[in-house]
Amino acid sequence: MRYPRPAFFGVNLREQGARREPRRHCRERGLTGLWRLLAQGARWARLATPLLALLATMALCRPARGEAAAPATGAATPAPPGPRPLPTIPVAGKVTVVAISGTIDLGLSPFLERVVAAQGEGDLLVLDISTLGGRIDAALAIRDALLRARVRTVCWVNPRAISAGALISLACDVIAVAPGATLGAATPVQIGEGGEMKPVAEKVVSYMRKEMRATAEAKGRRGDIAEAMVDADVEVPGLDEKGKLLTLDGAQALAWGVAEVQAGSEADLFGALGRPPPAEIVRPRPSFAEELARFLSDPTLSGILMTLGMLGILLELYAPGHGVSLAVGLSCLALFFFGHHVVKLAGWEELALFAVGALLIAVELLVPGHIVPGVAGAACVASALLLSLLDLERVPVDVAWHAGWLPRALASVCGSLAATAALAVGAARVAPRTRLGRRFVLDTAIRGVAVGGPPGSSAALASLVDQLGTAATDLRPSGKVALDGRRMEALSELGYIEAGARVRVIRAEGGRVVVRAISGSADEERGA
């Protein structure tokens, strides 16, 4: 009987002389069947070796029961630390609740600074906040007041604190979140001409990132989470990935130690703070001056007040005597500086600088010919108005420039100055030629300064019409002229006449003569 030749991975054992002897030995002993069984088993064992190795490797790499699997990178994902422990909450003392809603603007900062300053040790201040953001300089002023507060401060995010609201929240000792609350997205943006939001320069982002981090760390919170709310390039492992701006919901704020408690109502808030509901809660409101300052510090209204104020002063210097334009101008400027002084933009330095500039401009108009006082005065006035629109104590100049605040302030001041100059020139040239202008400007100026002029009848003054003379003083528009060897009161018909200029009497009105500057020998010969 012939048996098939066994093959082991394609190797014929009959062809290997070194292995024929064992088979012949087994055949002789009647062990051929056993030999075939061993050969087949060896074949299958060799085929299964790689599979067994793979299974062993997987078994060794499998995590133990209850142990989280590591990510593909090999680094373990940090687990959320959970809510922060509550600081000591006073159980007695005054409780003040302030509602912050809408836009964070310059009118809000002096109100909150006043409220914080009125608190004492052992009191509790709760900020019920719901805002989508606002001006950074106003938020910085509120943040500074909260960090300096002697009272325990609680921010109740009900239901959102976005952008500038996130900075205010991080400055409080305790953050409570309402169900569905959101907190973050504090990157600064610029508002374009069409109202669209544009990204700001890296310098501005870097400045706000450090402000957020310093605020969070001052209250014992993680600075990297605060930075991730401003800069999308900041990554918080396990919470936020690079390239995405961080905005926390209420559960995330609690899980990652940004917030301490959750409360859906005011009663729940006091219960979560471990304090019995107070018998009386103080709810302050902005004063009339703060509301007025909030209205007057609006950029559009500020530009109008600047223009009307400077225009009124220039008209009074051009045609003095009636005082109406001066009163209107000073009132507009007083409202402008009052509003910006209350919101902590315009201080006494800006007021003094503006007064010096206005004085120098008045010297130039009253004593013309000296260019330096006029230029210096205009520079002082423009600088005072510009500084009254910016908060350079909290925001550096380079940050204000890159953020667009300084260019907008420059455009506002330059636009107001240009509008004032254009309106003043138009009023000086057009008003005297109109019936309304002659009625309210020229006649008023004559009557205002006619008292005390040289005596003379109307007939005597009428006899001087068409005579030539010399301006004894500058006429702006009133002054004195020399006619037939006499000095008498006169009024320029149009514009300014320098002392020593040749003039002609046009008419006599209101106890004085009205003159016009002349030039050329033809006019002199006709008048001779």
VMD Tcl script that draws the C-alpha trace (Angstrom):
set ca {
  {0.00 0.00 0.00}
  {1.41 3.41 -1.05}
  {0.89 6.34 1.23}
  {0.87 9.96 0.01}
  {3.93 11.87 0.76}
  {3.22 14.34 3.56}
  {4.13 17.98 2.89}
  {4.93 20.49 5.61}
  {4.52 24.13 4.32}
  {5.39 22.87 0.79}
  {8.43 20.87 1.88}
  {8.37 17.16 0.91}
  {9.76 15.05 3.73}
  {10.67 12.24 1.37}
  {13.05 14.58 -0.47}
  {14.92 15.44 2.72}
  {17.25 12.59 3.39}
  {17.87 13.69 6.92}
  {14.21 13.08 7.84}
  {13.51 9.74 5.99}
  {14.94 7.68 8.75}
  {12.36 8.63 11.41}
  {9.49 7.80 9.06}
  {10.95 4.42 8.10}
  {11.52 3.77 11.75}
  {7.89 4.60 12.53}
  {6.64 2.44 9.64}
  {8.69 -0.45 10.83}
  {7.15 -0.14 14.25}
  {3.61 0.24 12.81}
  {3.34 3.86 13.84}
  {2.54 5.34 10.41}
  {-0.87 6.72 11.49}
  {0.67 8.47 14.47}
  {3.29 10.04 12.25}
  {0.65 11.41 9.92}
  {-1.29 12.91 12.83}
  {1.80 14.66 14.21}
  {2.74 16.04 10.80}
  {-0.76 17.48 10.24}
  {-0.81 19.02 13.73}
  {2.54 20.66 13.18}
  {1.26 22.13 9.93}
  {-1.83 23.70 11.58}
  {0.22 24.96 14.53}
  {2.56 26.81 12.21}
  {-0.37 28.37 10.37}
  {-1.99 29.54 13.63}
  {1.18 31.04 15.13}
  {0.67 34.63 13.73}
  {-2.99 34.66 14.79}
  {-2.13 33.55 18.31}
  {0.53 36.27 18.53}
  {-1.99 38.94 17.48}
  {-4.53 37.78 20.05}
  {-1.90 37.79 22.78}
  {-0.90 41.35 21.90}
  {-4.50 42.57 22.04}
  {-5.01 40.88 25.37}
  {-1.95 42.59 26.83}
  {-3.00 46.04 25.52}
  {-6.58 45.77 26.81}
  {-7.17 48.10 29.81}
  {-8.18 46.67 33.10}
  {-11.82 46.65 34.11}
  {-12.95 50.12 35.25}
  {-9.91 51.81 33.66}
  {-10.57 54.36 30.88}
  {-8.95 53.66 27.56}
  {-6.15 56.05 26.65}
  {-6.47 58.10 23.45}
  {-4.51 57.28 20.34}
  {-1.86 59.86 21.17}
  {-1.03 58.12 24.41}
  {-1.90 61.14 26.63}
  {-4.70 60.81 29.16}
  {-7.56 63.34 28.88}
  {-7.81 65.48 32.03}
  {-10.99 64.97 33.99}
  {-13.04 68.07 34.98}
  {-12.18 69.13 38.52}
  {-15.80 69.87 39.47}
  {-17.30 73.00 41.05}
  {-15.06 75.20 43.15}
  {-15.66 75.26 46.88}
  {-17.69 78.22 48.04}
  {-15.84 80.99 49.85}
  {-17.19 82.24 53.14}
  {-20.55 83.91 52.56}
  {-21.69 86.42 55.21}
  {-24.96 85.34 56.78}
  {-25.76 88.81 58.10}
  {-25.39 92.27 56.74}
  {-26.90 94.22 53.88}
  {-27.76 92.45 50.63}
  {-27.65 94.48 47.40}
  {-28.86 93.15 44.05}
  {-27.97 95.06 40.87}
  {-29.46 94.09 37.51}
  {-27.04 94.42 34.56}
  {-28.82 93.97 31.26}
  {-28.33 95.18 27.72}
  {-25.14 96.78 26.48}
  {-22.21 97.50 28.78}
  {-21.64 101.22 28.10}
  {-19.84 104.11 29.70}
  {-22.88 105.19 31.70}
  {-22.96 101.87 33.58}
  {-19.42 102.01 34.97}
  {-19.83 105.09 37.26}
  {-23.10 103.66 38.60}
  {-21.53 100.32 39.55}
  {-18.43 102.02 40.95}
  {-20.69 104.07 43.21}
  {-22.63 100.97 44.31}
  {-19.45 98.99 45.07}
  {-17.96 101.89 47.03}
  {-21.11 102.12 49.17}
  {-20.78 98.51 50.40}
  {-19.17 97.63 53.71}
  {-17.50 94.58 55.17}
  {-19.97 91.81 55.87}
  {-22.33 92.90 53.09}
  {-23.22 90.87 50.03}
  {-23.38 92.30 46.48}
  {-25.17 90.27 43.79}
  {-24.90 91.18 40.10}
  {-27.84 89.75 38.14}
  {-26.24 89.84 34.70}
  {-27.67 89.23 31.24}
  {-25.63 90.87 28.48}
  {-24.07 90.20 25.12}
  {-21.17 92.57 25.78}
  {-20.31 96.21 25.13}
  {-17.44 98.66 25.50}
  {-14.21 97.20 26.79}
  {-13.15 100.36 28.64}
  {-16.44 100.35 30.56}
  {-16.01 96.65 31.42}
  {-12.45 97.30 32.59}
  {-13.63 100.08 34.90}
  {-16.25 97.76 36.42}
  {-13.69 94.95 36.71}
  {-11.26 97.20 38.60}
  {-14.00 98.28 41.01}
  {-14.98 94.66 41.72}
  {-11.38 93.58 42.35}
  {-10.95 96.42 44.86}
  {-14.28 95.75 46.60}
  {-14.28 95.03 50.33}
  {-17.62 93.25 50.04}
  {-18.28 89.65 48.96}
  {-19.40 89.76 45.32}
  {-21.60 87.22 43.52}
  {-22.29 87.19 39.78}
  {-25.50 85.40 38.81}
  {-25.30 84.60 35.09}
  {-28.99 84.77 34.26}
  {-28.87 83.61 31.53}
  {-25.77 84.87 29.67}
  {-22.54 86.79 30.22}
  {-20.87 87.17 26.84}
  {-17.79 89.23 25.88}
  {-17.50 92.15 28.33}
  {-19.98 90.36 30.60}
  {-17.55 87.43 30.93}
  {-14.82 89.79 32.20}
  {-17.19 91.23 34.80}
  {-18.24 87.72 35.89}
  {-14.68 86.52 36.39}
  {-13.99 89.55 38.64}
  {-16.58 88.35 41.19}
  {-15.85 86.04 44.14}
  {-18.67 83.63 43.27}
  {-20.24 82.78 39.91}
  {-23.71 81.24 39.93}
  {-25.26 79.97 36.72}
  {-28.92 79.70 35.85}
  {-30.23 76.73 33.85}
  {-29.24 77.23 30.23}
  {-26.63 79.88 31.08}
  {-23.70 80.68 28.76}
  {-20.41 82.35 29.61}
  {-17.46 83.33 27.39}
  {-16.78 84.47 23.79}
  {-14.84 87.52 24.98}
  {-12.68 88.22 21.94}
  {-12.73 91.95 21.00}
  {-14.12 92.98 17.61}
  {-14.42 96.17 15.57}
  {-17.68 97.53 14.20}
  {-17.25 98.35 10.51}
  {-18.93 101.10 8.51}
  {-21.82 98.85 7.53}
  {-22.32 97.63 11.08}
  {-20.55 94.33 10.51}
  {-18.07 92.99 13.06}
  {-14.42 92.75 12.04}
  {-11.49 91.06 13.80}
  {-9.02 93.28 15.62}
  {-5.23 93.26 15.56}
  {-3.23 90.64 17.47}
  {-2.02 93.32 19.92}
  {-5.59 93.94 21.07}
  {-6.31 90.21 21.42}
  {-3.10 89.75 23.42}
  {-4.01 92.64 25.72}
  {-7.50 91.30 26.43}
  {-6.17 87.74 26.86}
  {-3.86 88.89 29.64}
  {-6.60 90.97 31.26}
  {-8.92 87.96 31.34}
  {-6.22 85.67 32.70}
  {-5.16 88.12 35.41}
  {-8.81 88.62 36.43}
  {-9.49 84.88 36.66}
  {-6.33 84.13 38.61}
  {-7.03 86.99 41.02}
  {-10.15 85.09 42.08}
  {-8.51 81.64 42.09}
  {-9.82 80.41 38.73}
  {-7.88 78.83 35.88}
  {-6.22 81.39 33.65}
  {-6.03 79.17 30.57}
  {-9.82 78.81 30.47}
  {-10.17 82.59 30.65}
  {-7.62 83.02 27.85}
  {-9.45 80.49 25.66}
  {-12.53 82.74 25.85}
  {-10.54 85.49 24.10}
  {-8.09 83.71 21.80}
  {-9.12 80.77 19.60}
  {-5.48 79.61 19.45}
  {-5.50 78.74 23.17}
  {-6.29 75.07 23.79}
  {-7.69 73.61 27.01}
  {-7.24 69.79 26.92}
  {-10.49 67.98 27.45}
  {-12.57 71.16 27.18}
  {-11.68 73.20 24.11}
  {-9.59 72.45 21.05}
  {-7.38 74.83 19.14}
  {-9.10 76.99 16.57}
  {-12.39 77.34 18.46}
  {-13.35 80.21 20.74}
  {-14.47 78.96 24.13}
  {-18.02 79.51 25.35}
  {-19.10 77.53 28.42}
  {-22.61 76.42 29.21}
  {-23.73 76.20 32.81}
  {-22.81 72.51 33.22}
  {-19.31 73.05 31.81}
  {-18.77 76.11 33.99}
  {-19.61 74.05 37.06}
  {-17.63 70.98 35.98}
  {-14.44 72.93 35.21}
  {-14.41 75.08 38.33}
  {-15.40 78.38 36.73}
  {-18.73 78.56 38.56}
  {-19.54 77.46 42.09}
  {-23.30 76.98 42.26}
  {-26.40 76.71 40.09}
  {-29.61 78.61 40.79}
  {-32.77 79.03 38.80}
  {-34.29 81.77 40.95}
  {-33.25 84.36 43.46}
  {-34.47 82.18 46.33}
  {-32.50 79.23 44.97}
  {-29.44 81.46 44.75}
  {-29.49 82.37 48.43}
  {-30.14 78.73 49.30}
  {-27.16 77.58 47.23}
  {-25.00 80.20 48.94}
  {-25.98 78.78 52.31}
  {-27.61 82.00 53.43}
  {-31.20 82.45 54.61}
  {-33.31 84.71 52.37}
  {-32.73 88.30 53.51}
  {-35.62 90.23 54.97}
  {-34.77 93.26 52.85}
  {-32.89 93.55 49.56}
  {-31.49 96.88 48.34}
  {-31.96 97.39 44.60}
  {-30.22 100.65 43.60}
  {-30.97 102.50 40.38}
  {-28.81 104.95 38.37}
  {-29.16 108.57 39.41}
  {-30.39 111.32 37.09}
  {-26.84 112.55 36.53}
  {-25.67 109.04 35.59}
  {-28.58 108.56 33.20}
  {-27.89 111.99 31.67}
  {-24.19 111.18 31.32}
  {-25.12 107.89 29.67}
  {-27.13 109.89 27.12}
  {-24.61 112.68 26.60}
  {-21.64 110.32 26.09}
  {-23.23 108.83 22.98}
  {-20.70 109.30 20.14}
  {-23.18 110.95 17.75}
  {-24.50 113.40 20.31}
  {-20.96 114.16 21.48}
  {-19.98 115.25 17.97}
  {-23.02 117.54 17.69}
  {-22.31 119.15 21.07}
  {-18.68 119.78 20.14}
  {-19.65 121.43 16.85}
  {-22.37 123.68 18.29}
  {-20.19 124.67 21.24}
  {-17.22 125.82 19.19}
  {-19.47 127.48 16.60}
  {-21.23 129.53 19.24}
  {-17.94 130.83 20.66}
  {-16.62 131.76 17.22}
  {-19.80 133.67 16.32}
  {-19.59 135.63 19.56}
  {-15.98 136.56 18.88}
  {-16.90 137.61 15.35}
  {-19.93 139.73 16.33}
  {-19.75 140.49 20.06}
  {-22.44 142.22 22.05}
  {-25.59 140.10 22.05}
  {-24.26 137.03 23.97}
  {-26.81 134.54 22.63}
  {-24.35 132.53 20.55}
  {-21.82 132.56 23.40}
  {-24.42 131.24 25.85}
  {-25.47 128.48 23.44}
  {-21.86 127.51 22.74}
  {-20.82 127.38 26.36}
  {-23.94 125.38 27.27}
  {-23.19 122.76 24.59}
  {-19.58 122.43 25.69}
  {-20.64 122.25 29.34}
  {-22.98 119.36 28.52}
  {-20.24 117.62 26.54}
  {-17.66 117.83 29.32}
  {-20.21 117.05 32.03}
  {-21.24 113.79 30.37}
  {-17.68 112.67 29.77}
  {-16.57 113.77 33.23}
  {-19.23 111.65 34.93}
  {-18.21 108.57 32.92}
  {-14.57 109.14 33.97}
  {-13.24 110.14 30.53}
  {-12.82 113.91 30.91}
  {-10.97 115.08 34.01}
  {-9.98 118.51 35.23}
  {-6.86 118.31 33.09}
  {-8.92 118.17 29.89}
  {-11.09 121.05 31.07}
  {-8.05 123.22 31.82}
  {-6.47 122.34 28.49}
  {-9.63 123.35 26.64}
  {-9.85 126.65 28.54}
  {-6.24 127.49 27.64}
  {-6.90 126.67 23.99}
  {-10.04 128.81 23.86}
  {-8.14 131.72 25.44}
  {-5.37 131.48 22.86}
  {-7.88 131.44 20.01}
  {-9.58 134.52 21.47}
  {-6.22 136.34 21.59}
  {-5.63 135.51 17.94}
  {-9.06 136.81 16.92}
  {-8.87 139.97 19.02}
  {-5.25 140.77 18.16}
  {-4.77 139.27 14.69}
  {-1.49 138.83 12.96}
  {0.11 136.43 15.44}
  {-0.26 132.95 14.02}
  {1.31 131.11 16.96}
  {-1.50 131.74 19.51}
  {-4.15 130.61 17.05}
  {-2.34 127.42 16.07}
  {-1.46 126.58 19.67}
  {-5.01 127.27 20.80}
  {-6.52 125.08 18.11}
  {-4.12 122.28 19.06}
  {-5.05 122.58 22.75}
  {-8.78 122.53 21.99}
  {-8.47 119.52 19.68}
  {-6.32 117.66 22.21}
  {-8.76 118.33 25.06}
  {-11.71 117.08 23.01}
  {-9.78 114.03 21.86}
  {-8.66 113.05 25.36}
  {-12.24 113.43 26.57}
  {-13.31 110.62 24.23}
  {-10.70 108.05 25.34}
  {-9.80 106.18 28.50}
  {-6.03 106.01 28.17}
  {-5.55 105.20 31.86}
  {-6.86 101.65 31.41}
  {-6.29 101.13 27.67}
  {-2.79 101.86 26.30}
  {-2.45 104.17 23.31}
  {-1.23 101.45 20.93}
  {-4.08 99.14 21.92}
  {-6.60 101.97 21.47}
  {-5.13 102.65 18.02}
  {-5.20 99.04 16.83}
  {-8.69 98.53 18.27}
  {-9.99 101.49 16.24}
  {-11.02 103.62 19.24}
  {-8.35 106.27 18.71}
  {-8.99 106.62 14.92}
  {-12.73 107.00 15.58}
  {-12.08 109.66 18.22}
  {-9.75 111.53 15.85}
  {-12.33 111.38 13.08}
  {-15.01 112.71 15.43}
  {-12.93 115.67 16.64}
  {-11.59 116.57 13.18}
  {-15.08 116.30 11.73}
  {-16.46 118.62 14.40}
  {-13.69 121.16 13.85}
  {-14.19 121.06 10.08}
  {-17.95 121.46 10.46}
  {-17.42 124.38 12.84}
  {-15.08 126.15 10.42}
  {-17.41 125.61 7.48}
  {-20.45 126.86 9.37}
  {-18.56 129.88 10.72}
  {-17.36 130.93 7.25}
  {-20.82 130.42 5.82}
  {-22.43 132.47 8.58}
  {-19.91 135.31 8.18}
  {-20.44 135.56 4.41}
  {-24.08 134.74 3.95}
  {-25.85 135.99 7.09}
  {-25.17 139.75 6.63}
  {-26.64 139.60 3.11}
  {-29.92 138.08 4.19}
  {-32.88 139.79 5.80}
  {-32.77 137.44 8.75}
  {-29.03 137.91 9.15}
  {-29.22 141.70 9.07}
  {-32.01 141.58 11.58}
  {-30.40 139.29 14.12}
  {-26.68 139.83 13.56}
  {-25.85 143.26 12.22}
  {-28.52 145.35 13.93}
  {-28.04 143.54 17.18}
  {-24.33 144.22 17.06}
  {-24.91 147.93 16.43}
  {-27.38 148.35 19.23}
  {-25.24 146.34 21.62}
  {-22.26 148.70 21.35}
  {-23.86 151.99 20.33}
  {-24.30 153.16 23.90}
  {-21.63 155.64 24.86}
  {-20.77 156.71 21.34}
  {-20.02 160.33 20.46}
  {-23.07 162.55 20.53}
  {-24.44 163.81 17.22}
  {-27.71 164.23 15.45}
  {-28.88 161.95 12.72}
  {-28.49 164.77 10.23}
  {-24.87 165.32 11.25}
  {-24.09 161.65 10.86}
  {-25.93 161.49 7.54}
  {-23.68 164.26 6.23}
  {-20.70 161.97 6.64}
  {-22.02 159.41 4.15}
  {-19.63 158.76 1.25}
  {-16.71 160.45 3.02}
  {-13.29 158.78 3.24}
  {-11.42 158.12 6.42}
  {-8.99 155.82 8.18}
  {-9.64 153.00 10.60}
  {-8.23 154.23 13.90}
  {-8.61 150.76 15.49}
  {-9.34 147.30 14.26}
  {-12.99 146.86 13.31}
  {-14.23 143.38 14.37}
  {-16.82 144.51 13.24}
  {-17.05 147.56 15.57}
  {-14.30 150.01 16.35}
  {-13.25 153.61 15.75}
  {-12.48 155.52 12.56}
  {-10.92 158.95 11.89}
  {-13.10 161.27 9.75}
  {-12.19 164.93 9.20}
  {-9.78 164.76 12.11}
  {-12.37 163.30 14.50}
  {-12.47 159.82 16.03}
  {-15.90 158.29 16.13}
  {-17.61 154.94 16.57}
  {-17.99 152.90 13.41}
  {-19.10 149.48 12.28}
  {-17.66 147.43 9.46}
  {-20.28 146.56 6.86}
  {-18.75 143.16 6.18}
  {-15.81 141.35 7.64}
  {-12.74 142.51 9.53}
  {-10.90 145.80 8.85}
  {-7.39 146.37 10.15}
  {-6.28 149.58 11.83}
  {-4.86 152.10 9.31}
  {-6.94 150.85 6.38}
  {-8.78 153.34 4.17}
  {-12.55 153.24 4.65}
  {-15.64 154.87 3.12}
  {-18.77 155.77 5.05}
  {-21.72 153.84 3.59}
  {-24.54 154.93 5.86}
  {-25.34 156.13 9.37}
  {-27.35 153.87 11.67}
  {-28.01 153.68 15.39}
  {-25.84 156.64 16.34}
  {-22.77 155.51 14.42}
  {-21.53 155.16 10.88}
  {-21.18 152.00 8.85}
  {-17.99 151.88 6.79}
  {-16.50 149.72 4.06}
  {-12.84 149.10 3.35}
  {-11.65 150.57 0.05}
  {-8.57 150.14 -2.10}
  {-7.44 151.81 -5.32}
  {-7.08 155.40 -6.47}
  {-10.33 155.34 -8.45}
  {-12.45 155.08 -5.35}
  {-10.45 157.78 -3.62}
  {-10.86 160.17 -6.51}
  {-14.62 159.59 -6.63}
  {-14.85 160.24 -2.93}
  {-12.71 163.41 -3.05}
}
mol new
graphics top color blue
foreach p $ca { graphics top sphere $p radius 0.5 }
foreach p [lrange $ca 0 end-1] q [lrange $ca 1 end] { graphics top cylinder $p $q radius 0.2 }
display resetview
